[in-house]
Amino acid sequence: MAFVHELRTMDLFKAPGVTETIDWCRALAALSVSELDSQSVQDTLGVLLKYQDDLARMDADALARCLSASA
């Protein structure tokens, strides 16, 4: 939840809502991800962010910031 909260503070076209967050949690569970890392987030980020511009904003630095802030 902390990771999604960090995403919601970013200047995104469409911040992830409750539905996207639930879908993302289900995707992580289906992939047996028990701890977030940059690879698991990168692999599933399309579930949270629906627009290509928002996905493009999540470069390695932005991803690392969100992960470290949510740890």
PQR file with spaces between the fields and no chain letter, atoms N, CA, C, O and H, PARSE charges and radii, in Angstrom:
ATOM       1  N    MET     1       0.819   -1.184    0.000 -0.4000 1.5000
ATOM       2  CA   MET     1       0.000    0.000    0.000 -0.0000 2.0000
ATOM       3  C    MET     1       0.868    1.255    0.000  0.5500 1.7000
ATOM       4  O    MET     1       0.518    2.265   -0.611 -0.5500 1.4000
ATOM       5  N    ALA     2       2.000    1.180    0.691 -0.4000 1.5000
ATOM       6  CA   ALA     2       2.879    2.354    0.747 -0.0000 2.0000
ATOM       7  C    ALA     2       3.424    2.692   -0.638  0.5500 1.7000
ATOM       8  O    ALA     2       3.580    3.867   -0.970 -0.5500 1.4000
ATOM       9  H    ALA     2       2.284    0.359    1.187  0.4000 1.0000
ATOM      10  N    PHE     3       3.713    1.680   -1.443 -0.4000 1.5000
ATOM      11  CA   PHE     3       4.205    1.932   -2.793 -0.0000 2.0000
ATOM      12  C    PHE     3       3.151    2.660   -3.621  0.5500 1.7000
ATOM      13  O    PHE     3       3.467    3.619   -4.326 -0.5500 1.4000
ATOM      14  H    PHE     3       3.586    0.726   -1.173  0.4000 1.0000
ATOM      15  N    VAL     4       1.907    2.211   -3.539 -0.4000 1.5000
ATOM      16  CA   VAL     4       0.827    2.859   -4.285 -0.0000 2.0000
ATOM      17  C    VAL     4       0.632    4.291   -3.775  0.5500 1.7000
ATOM      18  O    VAL     4       0.374    5.201   -4.562 -0.5500 1.4000
ATOM      19  H    VAL     4       1.651    1.432   -2.967  0.4000 1.0000
ATOM      20  N    HIS     5       0.754    4.485   -2.476 -0.4000 1.5000
ATOM      21  CA   HIS     5       0.646    5.838   -1.928 -0.0000 2.0000
ATOM      22  C    HIS     5       1.710    6.746   -2.533  0.5500 1.7000
ATOM      23  O    HIS     5       1.421    7.890   -2.884 -0.5500 1.4000
ATOM      24  H    HIS     5       0.964    3.745   -1.836  0.4000 1.0000
ATOM      25  N    GLU     6       2.928    6.250   -2.656 -0.4000 1.5000
ATOM      26  CA   GLU     6       4.005    7.037   -3.273 -0.0000 2.0000
ATOM      27  C    GLU     6       3.673    7.359   -4.728  0.5500 1.7000
ATOM      28  O    GLU     6       3.907    8.478   -5.184 -0.5500 1.4000
ATOM      29  H    GLU     6       3.162    5.320   -2.371  0.4000 1.0000
ATOM      30  N    LEU     7       3.138    6.399   -5.447 -0.4000 1.5000
ATOM      31  CA   LEU     7       2.741    6.649   -6.837 -0.0000 2.0000
ATOM      32  C    LEU     7       1.688    7.751   -6.908  0.5500 1.7000
ATOM      33  O    LEU     7       1.714    8.588   -7.810 -0.5500 1.4000
ATOM      34  H    LEU     7       2.948    5.490   -5.077  0.4000 1.0000
ATOM      35  N    ARG     8       0.771    7.745   -5.962 -0.4000 1.5000
ATOM      36  CA   ARG     8      -0.318    8.724   -5.977 -0.0000 2.0000
ATOM      37  C    ARG     8       0.179   10.142   -5.699  0.5500 1.7000
ATOM      38  O    ARG     8      -0.532   11.105   -5.985 -0.5500 1.4000
ATOM      39  H    ARG     8       0.750    7.065   -5.229  0.4000 1.0000
ATOM      40  N    THR     9       1.378   10.288   -5.152 -0.4000 1.5000
ATOM      41  CA   THR     9       1.935   11.626   -4.918 -0.0000 2.0000
ATOM      42  C    THR     9       2.624   12.180   -6.157  0.5500 1.7000
ATOM      43  O    THR     9       2.947   13.367   -6.213 -0.5500 1.4000
ATOM      44  H    THR     9       1.956    9.506   -4.920  0.4000 1.0000
ATOM      45  N    MET    10       2.849   11.329   -7.145 -0.4000 1.5000
ATOM      46  CA   MET    10       3.513   11.754   -8.370 -0.0000 2.0000
ATOM      47  C    MET    10       2.524   12.480   -9.287  0.5500 1.7000
ATOM      48  O    MET    10       1.308   12.332   -9.166 -0.5500 1.4000
ATOM      49  H    MET    10       2.587   10.365   -7.100  0.4000 1.0000
ATOM      50  N    ASP    11       3.077   13.256  -10.190 -0.4000 1.5000
ATOM      51  CA   ASP    11       2.255   13.992  -11.158 -0.0000 2.0000
ATOM      52  C    ASP    11       1.919   13.062  -12.328  0.5500 1.7000
ATOM      53  O    ASP    11       2.563   13.107  -13.377 -0.5500 1.4000
ATOM      54  H    ASP    11       4.064   13.376  -10.288  0.4000 1.0000
ATOM      55  N    LEU    12       0.911   12.229  -12.131 -0.4000 1.5000
ATOM      56  CA   LEU    12       0.496   11.262  -13.141 -0.0000 2.0000
ATOM      57  C    LEU    12      -0.789   11.721  -13.809  0.5500 1.7000
ATOM      58  O    LEU    12      -1.577   12.458  -13.216 -0.5500 1.4000
ATOM      59  H    LEU    12       0.388   12.193  -11.279  0.4000 1.0000
ATOM      60  N    PHE    13      -0.996   11.284  -15.040 -0.4000 1.5000
ATOM      61  CA   PHE    13      -2.237   11.582  -15.743 -0.0000 2.0000
ATOM      62  C    PHE    13      -3.416   10.949  -15.014  0.5500 1.7000
ATOM      63  O    PHE    13      -4.457   11.580  -14.830 -0.5500 1.4000
ATOM      64  H    PHE    13      -0.356   10.685  -15.521  0.4000 1.0000
ATOM      65  N    LYS    14      -3.240    9.692  -14.599 -0.4000 1.5000
ATOM      66  CA   LYS    14      -4.268    9.000  -13.824 -0.0000 2.0000
ATOM      67  C    LYS    14      -3.590    8.189  -12.729  0.5500 1.7000
ATOM      68  O    LYS    14      -2.977    7.153  -12.986 -0.5500 1.4000
ATOM      69  H    LYS    14      -2.394    9.180  -14.748  0.4000 1.0000
ATOM      70  N    ALA    15      -3.712    8.678  -11.520 -0.4000 1.5000
ATOM      71  CA   ALA    15      -3.145    7.962  -10.376 -0.0000 2.0000
ATOM      72  C    ALA    15      -3.918    6.662  -10.155  0.5500 1.7000
ATOM      73  O    ALA    15      -5.120    6.604  -10.414 -0.5500 1.4000
ATOM      74  H    ALA    15      -4.209    9.520  -11.311  0.4000 1.0000
ATOM      75  N    PRO    16      -3.238    5.627   -9.683 -0.5600 1.5000
ATOM      76  CA   PRO    16      -3.935    4.362   -9.439  0.2800 2.0000
ATOM      77  C    PRO    16      -4.985    4.518   -8.342  0.5500 1.7000
ATOM      78  O    PRO    16      -4.732    5.123   -7.300 -0.5500 1.4000
ATOM      79  N    GLY    17      -6.152    3.968   -8.596 -0.4000 1.5000
ATOM      80  CA   GLY    17      -7.238    4.012   -7.628 -0.0000 2.0000
ATOM      81  C    GLY    17      -7.354    2.682   -6.902  0.5500 1.7000
ATOM      82  O    GLY    17      -6.467    1.833   -6.976 -0.5500 1.4000
ATOM      83  H    GLY    17      -6.357    3.478   -9.443  0.4000 1.0000
ATOM      84  N    VAL    18      -8.453    2.524   -6.209 -0.4000 1.5000
ATOM      85  CA   VAL    18      -8.684    1.315   -5.423 -0.0000 2.0000
ATOM      86  C    VAL    18      -8.743    0.086   -6.331  0.5500 1.7000
ATOM      87  O    VAL    18      -8.136   -0.939   -6.021 -0.5500 1.4000
ATOM      88  H    VAL    18      -9.174    3.214   -6.149  0.4000 1.0000
ATOM      89  N    THR    19      -9.460    0.180   -7.436 -0.4000 1.5000
ATOM      90  CA   THR    19      -9.595   -0.973   -8.338 -0.0000 2.0000
ATOM      91  C    THR    19      -8.247   -1.409   -8.882  0.5500 1.7000
ATOM      92  O    THR    19      -7.938   -2.600   -8.893 -0.5500 1.4000
ATOM      93  H    THR    19      -9.953    1.013   -7.687  0.4000 1.0000
ATOM      94  N    GLU    20      -7.441   -0.455   -9.332 -0.4000 1.5000
ATOM      95  CA   GLU    20      -6.113   -0.798   -9.860 -0.0000 2.0000
ATOM      96  C    GLU    20      -5.235   -1.395   -8.766  0.5500 1.7000
ATOM      97  O    GLU    20      -4.461   -2.317   -9.028 -0.5500 1.4000
ATOM      98  H    GLU    20      -7.692    0.513   -9.323  0.4000 1.0000
ATOM      99  N    THR    21      -5.346   -0.885   -7.557 -0.4000 1.5000
ATOM     100  CA   THR    21      -4.546   -1.390   -6.446 -0.0000 2.0000
ATOM     101  C    THR    21      -4.918   -2.831   -6.119  0.5500 1.7000
ATOM     102  O    THR    21      -4.039   -3.665   -5.901 -0.5500 1.4000
ATOM     103  H    THR    21      -5.975   -0.136   -7.344  0.4000 1.0000
ATOM     104  N    ILE    22      -6.209   -3.125   -6.084 -0.4000 1.5000
ATOM     105  CA   ILE    22      -6.657   -4.498   -5.823 -0.0000 2.0000
ATOM     106  C    ILE    22      -6.196   -5.426   -6.943  0.5500 1.7000
ATOM     107  O    ILE    22      -5.703   -6.523   -6.684 -0.5500 1.4000
ATOM     108  H    ILE    22      -6.923   -2.447   -6.260  0.4000 1.0000
ATOM     109  N    ASP    23      -6.358   -4.982   -8.182 -0.4000 1.5000
ATOM     110  CA   ASP    23      -5.909   -5.795   -9.325 -0.0000 2.0000
ATOM     111  C    ASP    23      -4.413   -6.062   -9.245  0.5500 1.7000
ATOM     112  O    ASP    23      -3.958   -7.168   -9.535 -0.5500 1.4000
ATOM     113  H    ASP    23      -6.759   -4.090   -8.393  0.4000 1.0000
ATOM     114  N    TRP    24      -3.647   -5.042   -8.848 -0.4000 1.5000
ATOM     115  CA   TRP    24      -2.193   -5.191   -8.742 -0.0000 2.0000
ATOM     116  C    TRP    24      -1.835   -6.199   -7.647  0.5500 1.7000
ATOM     117  O    TRP    24      -0.964   -7.047   -7.839 -0.5500 1.4000
ATOM     118  H    TRP    24      -4.017   -4.144   -8.611  0.4000 1.0000
ATOM     119  N    CYS    25      -2.504   -6.102   -6.512 -0.4000 1.5000
ATOM     120  CA   CYS    25      -2.256   -7.057   -5.418 -0.0000 2.0000
ATOM     121  C    CYS    25      -2.562   -8.481   -5.868  0.5500 1.7000
ATOM     122  O    CYS    25      -1.836   -9.415   -5.528 -0.5500 1.4000
ATOM     123  H    CYS    25      -3.212   -5.413   -6.356  0.4000 1.0000
ATOM     124  N    ARG    26      -3.623   -8.639   -6.622 -0.4000 1.5000
ATOM     125  CA   ARG    26      -3.968   -9.967   -7.148 -0.0000 2.0000
ATOM     126  C    ARG    26      -2.902  -10.470   -8.121  0.5500 1.7000
ATOM     127  O    ARG    26      -2.547  -11.649   -8.109 -0.5500 1.4000
ATOM     128  H    ARG    26      -4.213   -7.880   -6.898  0.4000 1.0000
ATOM     129  N    ALA    27      -2.399   -9.571   -8.957 -0.4000 1.5000
ATOM     130  CA   ALA    27      -1.349   -9.958   -9.906 -0.0000 2.0000
ATOM     131  C    ALA    27      -0.085  -10.371   -9.163  0.5500 1.7000
ATOM     132  O    ALA    27       0.544  -11.371   -9.509 -0.5500 1.4000
ATOM     133  H    ALA    27      -2.687   -8.613   -8.966  0.4000 1.0000
ATOM     134  N    LEU    28       0.286   -9.605   -8.148 -0.4000 1.5000
ATOM     135  CA   LEU    28       1.473   -9.953   -7.358 -0.0000 2.0000
ATOM     136  C    LEU    28       1.287  -11.294   -6.669  0.5500 1.7000
ATOM     137  O    LEU    28       2.213  -12.105   -6.637 -0.5500 1.4000
ATOM     138  H    LEU    28      -0.225   -8.792   -7.867  0.4000 1.0000
ATOM     139  N    ALA    29       0.115  -11.537   -6.124 -0.4000 1.5000
ATOM     140  CA   ALA    29      -0.167  -12.820   -5.466 -0.0000 2.0000
ATOM     141  C    ALA    29      -0.115  -13.970   -6.464  0.5500 1.7000
ATOM     142  O    ALA    29       0.417  -15.037   -6.158 -0.5500 1.4000
ATOM     143  H    ALA    29      -0.637  -10.879   -6.150  0.4000 1.0000
ATOM     144  N    ALA    30      -0.667  -13.756   -7.658 -0.4000 1.5000
ATOM     145  CA   ALA    30      -0.650  -14.798   -8.684 -0.0000 2.0000
ATOM     146  C    ALA    30       0.769  -15.144   -9.110  0.5500 1.7000
ATOM     147  O    ALA    30       1.056  -16.276   -9.499 -0.5500 1.4000
ATOM     148  H    ALA    30      -1.099  -12.889   -7.906  0.4000 1.0000
ATOM     149  N    LEU    31       1.653  -14.154   -9.032 -0.4000 1.5000
ATOM     150  CA   LEU    31       3.057  -14.371   -9.390 -0.0000 2.0000
ATOM     151  C    LEU    31       3.894  -14.799   -8.190  0.5500 1.7000
ATOM     152  O    LEU    31       5.112  -14.943   -8.299 -0.5500 1.4000
ATOM     153  H    LEU    31       1.420  -13.235   -8.715  0.4000 1.0000
ATOM     154  N    SER    32       3.245  -15.002   -7.049 -0.4000 1.5000
ATOM     155  CA   SER    32       3.908  -15.406   -5.799 -0.0000 2.0000
ATOM     156  C    SER    32       4.953  -14.401   -5.337  0.5500 1.7000
ATOM     157  O    SER    32       5.989  -14.782   -4.793 -0.5500 1.4000
ATOM     158  H    SER    32       2.255  -14.885   -6.961  0.4000 1.0000
ATOM     159  N    VAL    33       4.681  -13.117   -5.554 -0.4000 1.5000
ATOM     160  CA   VAL    33       5.582  -12.060   -5.095 -0.0000 2.0000
ATOM     161  C    VAL    33       5.207  -11.723   -3.663  0.5500 1.7000
ATOM     162  O    VAL    33       4.095  -11.268   -3.395 -0.5500 1.4000
ATOM     163  H    VAL    33       3.839  -12.808   -5.996  0.4000 1.0000
ATOM     164  N    SER    34       6.140  -11.949   -2.744 -0.4000 1.5000
ATOM     165  CA   SER    34       5.861  -11.669   -1.340 -0.0000 2.0000
ATOM     166  C    SER    34       6.572  -10.411   -0.853  0.5500 1.7000
ATOM     167  O    SER    34       6.237   -9.862    0.197 -0.5500 1.4000
ATOM     168  H    SER    34       7.043  -12.318   -2.962  0.4000 1.0000
ATOM     169  N    GLU    35       7.552   -9.967   -1.622 -0.4000 1.5000
ATOM     170  CA   GLU    35       8.280   -8.747   -1.278 -0.0000 2.0000
ATOM     171  C    GLU    35       8.567   -7.975   -2.557  0.5500 1.7000
ATOM     172  O    GLU    35       9.058   -8.531   -3.539 -0.5500 1.4000
ATOM     173  H    GLU    35       7.824  -10.413   -2.475  0.4000 1.0000
ATOM     174  N    LEU    36       8.250   -6.675   -2.528 -0.4000 1.5000
ATOM     175  CA   LEU    36       8.448   -5.863   -3.720 -0.0000 2.0000
ATOM     176  C    LEU    36       9.925   -5.630   -3.996  0.5500 1.7000
ATOM     177  O    LEU    36      10.707   -5.327   -3.095 -0.5500 1.4000
ATOM     178  H    LEU    36       7.851   -6.223   -1.730  0.4000 1.0000
ATOM     179  N    ASP    37      10.280   -5.776   -5.246 -0.4000 1.5000
ATOM     180  CA   ASP    37      11.599   -5.376   -5.723 -0.0000 2.0000
ATOM     181  C    ASP    37      11.393   -4.703   -7.075  0.5500 1.7000
ATOM     182  O    ASP    37      10.295   -4.729   -7.630 -0.5500 1.4000
ATOM     183  H    ASP    37       9.645   -6.022   -5.978  0.4000 1.0000
ATOM     184  N    SER    38      12.433   -4.114   -7.586 -0.4000 1.5000
ATOM     185  CA   SER    38      12.279   -3.338   -8.820 -0.0000 2.0000
ATOM     186  C    SER    38      11.793   -4.201   -9.983  0.5500 1.7000
ATOM     187  O    SER    38      11.010   -3.730  -10.807 -0.5500 1.4000
ATOM     188  H    SER    38      13.325   -4.093   -7.134  0.4000 1.0000
ATOM     189  N    GLN    39      12.236   -5.436  -10.064 -0.4000 1.5000
ATOM     190  CA   GLN    39      11.827   -6.296  -11.180 -0.0000 2.0000
ATOM     191  C    GLN    39      10.346   -6.663  -11.095  0.5500 1.7000
ATOM     192  O    GLN    39       9.635   -6.600  -12.097 -0.5500 1.4000
ATOM     193  H    GLN    39      12.872   -5.818   -9.394  0.4000 1.0000
ATOM     194  N    SER    40       9.877   -7.048   -9.905 -0.4000 1.5000
ATOM     195  CA   SER    40       8.459   -7.428   -9.781 -0.0000 2.0000
ATOM     196  C    SER    40       7.548   -6.227  -10.032  0.5500 1.7000
ATOM     197  O    SER    40       6.479   -6.375  -10.624 -0.5500 1.4000
ATOM     198  H    SER    40      10.454   -7.099   -9.090  0.4000 1.0000
ATOM     199  N    VAL    41       7.960   -5.051   -9.589 -0.4000 1.5000
ATOM     200  CA   VAL    41       7.157   -3.848   -9.845 -0.0000 2.0000
ATOM     201  C    VAL    41       7.170   -3.525  -11.334  0.5500 1.7000
ATOM     202  O    VAL    41       6.123   -3.236  -11.914 -0.5500 1.4000
ATOM     203  H    VAL    41       8.829   -4.932   -9.108  0.4000 1.0000
ATOM     204  N    GLN    42       8.333   -3.572  -11.948 -0.4000 1.5000
ATOM     205  CA   GLN    42       8.441   -3.277  -13.386 -0.0000 2.0000
ATOM     206  C    GLN    42       7.586   -4.243  -14.202  0.5500 1.7000
ATOM     207  O    GLN    42       6.946   -3.847  -15.176 -0.5500 1.4000
ATOM     208  H    GLN    42       9.183   -3.807  -11.477  0.4000 1.0000
ATOM     209  N    ASP    43       7.580   -5.506  -13.799 -0.4000 1.5000
ATOM     210  CA   ASP    43       6.809   -6.524  -14.524 -0.0000 2.0000
ATOM     211  C    ASP    43       5.302   -6.326  -14.418  0.5500 1.7000
ATOM     212  O    ASP    43       4.560   -6.760  -15.299 -0.5500 1.4000
ATOM     213  H    ASP    43       8.100   -5.828  -13.008  0.4000 1.0000
ATOM     214  N    THR    44       4.841   -5.679  -13.353 -0.4000 1.5000
ATOM     215  CA   THR    44       3.402   -5.572  -13.102 -0.0000 2.0000
ATOM     216  C    THR    44       2.879   -4.136  -13.120  0.5500 1.7000
ATOM     217  O    THR    44       1.699   -3.910  -12.851 -0.5500 1.4000
ATOM     218  H    THR    44       5.443   -5.326  -12.637  0.4000 1.0000
ATOM     219  N    LEU    45       3.716   -3.187  -13.424 -0.4000 1.5000
ATOM     220  CA   LEU    45       3.344   -1.777  -13.337 -0.0000 2.0000
ATOM     221  C    LEU    45       2.181   -1.407  -14.266  0.5500 1.7000
ATOM     222  O    LEU    45       1.430   -0.476  -13.977 -0.5500 1.4000
ATOM     223  H    LEU    45       4.674   -3.371  -13.643  0.4000 1.0000
ATOM     224  N    GLY    46       2.036   -2.121  -15.358 -0.4000 1.5000
ATOM     225  CA   GLY    46       0.948   -1.854  -16.286 -0.0000 2.0000
ATOM     226  C    GLY    46      -0.424   -2.108  -15.685  0.5500 1.7000
ATOM     227  O    GLY    46      -1.424   -1.608  -16.200 -0.5500 1.4000
ATOM     228  H    GLY    46       2.647   -2.877  -15.593  0.4000 1.0000
ATOM     229  N    VAL    47      -0.490   -2.872  -14.611 -0.4000 1.5000
ATOM     230  CA   VAL    47      -1.765   -3.095  -13.923 -0.0000 2.0000
ATOM     231  C    VAL    47      -2.160   -1.841  -13.139  0.5500 1.7000
ATOM     232  O    VAL    47      -3.344   -1.528  -13.017 -0.5500 1.4000
ATOM     233  H    VAL    47       0.322   -3.279  -14.193  0.4000 1.0000
ATOM     234  N    LEU    48      -1.168   -1.130  -12.612 -0.4000 1.5000
ATOM     235  CA   LEU    48      -1.428    0.078  -11.821 -0.0000 2.0000
ATOM     236  C    LEU    48      -1.595    1.322  -12.680  0.5500 1.7000
ATOM     237  O    LEU    48      -2.471    2.149  -12.428 -0.5500 1.4000
ATOM     238  H    LEU    48      -0.206   -1.385  -12.712  0.4000 1.0000
ATOM     239  N    LEU    49      -0.760    1.446  -13.683 -0.4000 1.5000
ATOM     240  CA   LEU    49      -0.743    2.662  -14.503 -0.0000 2.0000
ATOM     241  C    LEU    49      -1.312    2.343  -15.880  0.5500 1.7000
ATOM     242  O    LEU    49      -0.801    1.479  -16.593 -0.5500 1.4000
ATOM     243  H    LEU    49      -0.048    0.774  -13.888  0.4000 1.0000
ATOM     244  N    LYS    50      -2.354    3.038  -16.234 -0.4000 1.5000
ATOM     245  CA   LYS    50      -3.094    2.710  -17.457 -0.0000 2.0000
ATOM     246  C    LYS    50      -2.631    3.479  -18.691  0.5500 1.7000
ATOM     247  O    LYS    50      -2.963    3.101  -19.814 -0.5500 1.4000
ATOM     248  H    LYS    50      -2.769    3.740  -15.655  0.4000 1.0000
ATOM     249  N    TYR    51      -1.872    4.547  -18.497 -0.4000 1.5000
ATOM     250  CA   TYR    51      -1.473    5.386  -19.624 -0.0000 2.0000
ATOM     251  C    TYR    51       0.021    5.250  -19.900  0.5500 1.7000
ATOM     252  O    TYR    51       0.835    5.204  -18.978 -0.5500 1.4000
ATOM     253  H    TYR    51      -1.602    4.854  -17.585  0.4000 1.0000
ATOM     254  N    GLN    52       0.362    5.187  -21.170 -0.4000 1.5000
ATOM     255  CA   GLN    52       1.753    5.013  -21.592 -0.0000 2.0000
ATOM     256  C    GLN    52       2.645    6.138  -21.065  0.5500 1.7000
ATOM     257  O    GLN    52       3.789    5.887  -20.686 -0.5500 1.4000
ATOM     258  H    GLN    52      -0.299    5.225  -21.920  0.4000 1.0000
ATOM     259  N    ASP    53       2.146    7.357  -21.036 -0.4000 1.5000
ATOM     260  CA   ASP    53       2.940    8.474  -20.512 -0.0000 2.0000
ATOM     261  C    ASP    53       3.282    8.267  -19.048  0.5500 1.7000
ATOM     262  O    ASP    53       4.398    8.571  -18.625 -0.5500 1.4000
ATOM     263  H    ASP    53       1.217    7.561  -21.344  0.4000 1.0000
ATOM     264  N    ASP    54       2.345    7.757  -18.272 -0.4000 1.5000
ATOM     265  CA   ASP    54       2.607    7.488  -16.860 -0.0000 2.0000
ATOM     266  C    ASP    54       3.629    6.359  -16.703  0.5500 1.7000
ATOM     267  O    ASP    54       4.509    6.422  -15.844 -0.5500 1.4000
ATOM     268  H    ASP    54       1.439    7.510  -18.616  0.4000 1.0000
ATOM     269  N    LEU    55       3.506    5.341  -17.529 -0.4000 1.5000
ATOM     270  CA   LEU    55       4.490    4.250  -17.495 -0.0000 2.0000
ATOM     271  C    LEU    55       5.880    4.762  -17.850  0.5500 1.7000
ATOM     272  O    LEU    55       6.873    4.343  -17.255 -0.5500 1.4000
ATOM     273  H    LEU    55       2.792    5.289  -18.227  0.4000 1.0000
ATOM     274  N    ALA    56       5.947    5.659  -18.810 -0.4000 1.5000
ATOM     275  CA   ALA    56       7.234    6.212  -19.231 -0.0000 2.0000
ATOM     276  C    ALA    56       7.876    7.052  -18.127  0.5500 1.7000
ATOM     277  O    ALA    56       9.101    7.116  -18.027 -0.5500 1.4000
ATOM     278  H    ALA    56       5.140    5.999  -19.293  0.4000 1.0000
ATOM     279  N    ARG    57       7.061    7.688  -17.308 -0.4000 1.5000
ATOM     280  CA   ARG    57       7.597    8.488  -16.188 -0.0000 2.0000
ATOM     281  C    ARG    57       8.260    7.622  -15.125  0.5500 1.7000
ATOM     282  O    ARG    57       9.099    8.097  -14.360 -0.5500 1.4000
ATOM     283  H    ARG    57       6.065    7.637  -17.389  0.4000 1.0000
ATOM     284  N    MET    58       7.887    6.375  -15.084 -0.4000 1.5000
ATOM     285  CA   MET    58       8.443    5.480  -14.067 -0.0000 2.0000
ATOM     286  C    MET    58       9.747    4.858  -14.557  0.5500 1.7000
ATOM     287  O    MET    58       9.827    3.654  -14.803 -0.5500 1.4000
ATOM     288  H    MET    58       7.205    5.988  -15.706  0.4000 1.0000
ATOM     289  N    ASP    59      10.762    5.702  -14.693 -0.4000 1.5000
ATOM     290  CA   ASP    59      12.075    5.191  -15.058 -0.0000 2.0000
ATOM     291  C    ASP    59      12.710    4.555  -13.819  0.5500 1.7000
ATOM     292  O    ASP    59      12.087    4.511  -12.758 -0.5500 1.4000
ATOM     293  H    ASP    59      10.697    6.679  -14.493  0.4000 1.0000
ATOM     294  N    ALA    60      13.921    4.072  -13.946 -0.4000 1.5000
ATOM     295  CA   ALA    60      14.592    3.367  -12.853 -0.0000 2.0000
ATOM     296  C    ALA    60      14.728    4.237  -11.607  0.5500 1.7000
ATOM     297  O    ALA    60      14.571    3.744  -10.490 -0.5500 1.4000
ATOM     298  H    ALA    60      14.427    4.107  -14.808  0.4000 1.0000
ATOM     299  N    ASP    61      15.019    5.530  -11.788 -0.4000 1.5000
ATOM     300  CA   ASP    61      15.165    6.426  -10.643 -0.0000 2.0000
ATOM     301  C    ASP    61      13.842    6.629   -9.911  0.5500 1.7000
ATOM     302  O    ASP    61      13.796    6.568   -8.683 -0.5500 1.4000
ATOM     303  H    ASP    61      15.147    5.929  -12.696  0.4000 1.0000
ATOM     304  N    ALA    62      12.771    6.870  -10.655 -0.4000 1.5000
ATOM     305  CA   ALA    62      11.456    7.079  -10.038 -0.0000 2.0000
ATOM     306  C    ALA    62      10.999    5.814   -9.321  0.5500 1.7000
ATOM     307  O    ALA    62      10.434    5.879   -8.229 -0.5500 1.4000
ATOM     308  H    ALA    62      12.808    6.920  -11.653  0.4000 1.0000
ATOM     309  N    LEU    63      11.244    4.681   -9.934 -0.4000 1.5000
ATOM     310  CA   LEU    63      10.891    3.405   -9.332 -0.0000 2.0000
ATOM     311  C    LEU    63      11.656    3.188   -8.032  0.5500 1.7000
ATOM     312  O    LEU    63      11.080    2.769   -7.028 -0.5500 1.4000
ATOM     313  H    LEU    63      11.703    4.628  -10.821  0.4000 1.0000
ATOM     314  N    ALA    64      12.943    3.471   -8.053 -0.4000 1.5000
ATOM     315  CA   ALA    64      13.778    3.325   -6.858 -0.0000 2.0000
ATOM     316  C    ALA    64      13.312    4.255   -5.742  0.5500 1.7000
ATOM     317  O    ALA    64      13.280    3.860   -4.576 -0.5500 1.4000
ATOM     318  H    ALA    64      13.411    3.811   -8.868  0.4000 1.0000
ATOM     319  N    ARG    65      12.951    5.492   -6.097 -0.4000 1.5000
ATOM     320  CA   ARG    65      12.455    6.434   -5.084 -0.0000 2.0000
ATOM     321  C    ARG    65      11.182    5.923   -4.437  0.5500 1.7000
ATOM     322  O    ARG    65      11.040    5.974   -3.215 -0.5500 1.4000
ATOM     323  H    ARG    65      12.977    5.813   -7.044  0.4000 1.0000
ATOM     324  N    CYS    66      10.266    5.436   -5.237 -0.4000 1.5000
ATOM     325  CA   CYS    66       9.004    4.921   -4.696 -0.0000 2.0000
ATOM     326  C    CYS    66       9.239    3.689   -3.822  0.5500 1.7000
ATOM     327  O    CYS    66       8.627    3.548   -2.763 -0.5500 1.4000
ATOM     328  H    CYS    66      10.381    5.395   -6.229  0.4000 1.0000
ATOM     329  N    LEU    67      10.110    2.816   -4.260 -0.4000 1.5000
ATOM     330  CA   LEU    67      10.411    1.625   -3.469 -0.0000 2.0000
ATOM     331  C    LEU    67      11.074    1.975   -2.151  0.5500 1.7000
ATOM     332  O    LEU    67      10.718    1.419   -1.112 -0.5500 1.4000
ATOM     333  H    LEU    67      10.607    2.931   -5.120  0.4000 1.0000
ATOM     334  N    SER    68      12.029    2.888   -2.179 -0.4000 1.5000
ATOM     335  CA   SER    68      12.735    3.243   -0.940 -0.0000 2.0000
ATOM     336  C    SER    68      11.817    4.003    0.008  0.5500 1.7000
ATOM     337  O    SER    68      11.908    3.823    1.223 -0.5500 1.4000
ATOM     338  H    SER    68      12.318    3.340   -3.023  0.4000 1.0000
ATOM     339  N    ALA    69      10.938    4.845   -0.516 -0.4000 1.5000
ATOM     340  CA   ALA    69      10.020    5.589    0.331 -0.0000 2.0000
ATOM     341  C    ALA    69       8.973    4.686    0.954  0.5500 1.7000
ATOM     342  O    ALA    69       8.431    4.990    2.017 -0.5500 1.4000
ATOM     343  H    ALA    69      10.864    4.992   -1.502  0.4000 1.0000
ATOM     344  N    SER    70       8.691    3.577    0.292 -0.4000 1.5000
ATOM     345  CA   SER    70       7.658    2.668    0.801 -0.0000 2.0000
ATOM     346  C    SER    70       8.234    1.567    1.697  0.5500 1.7000
ATOM     347  O    SER    70       7.487    0.763    2.253 -0.5500 1.4000
ATOM     348  H    SER    70       9.132    3.330   -0.571  0.4000 1.0000
ATOM     349  N    ALA    71       9.540    1.535    1.833 -0.4000 1.5000
ATOM     350  CA   ALA    71      10.165    0.477    2.650 -0.0000 2.0000
ATOM     351  C    ALA    71      10.041    0.740    4.125  0.5500 1.7000
ATOM     352  O    ALA    71      10.516   -0.055    4.936 -0.5500 1.4000
ATOM     353  H    ALA    71      10.147    2.189    1.381  0.4000 1.0000
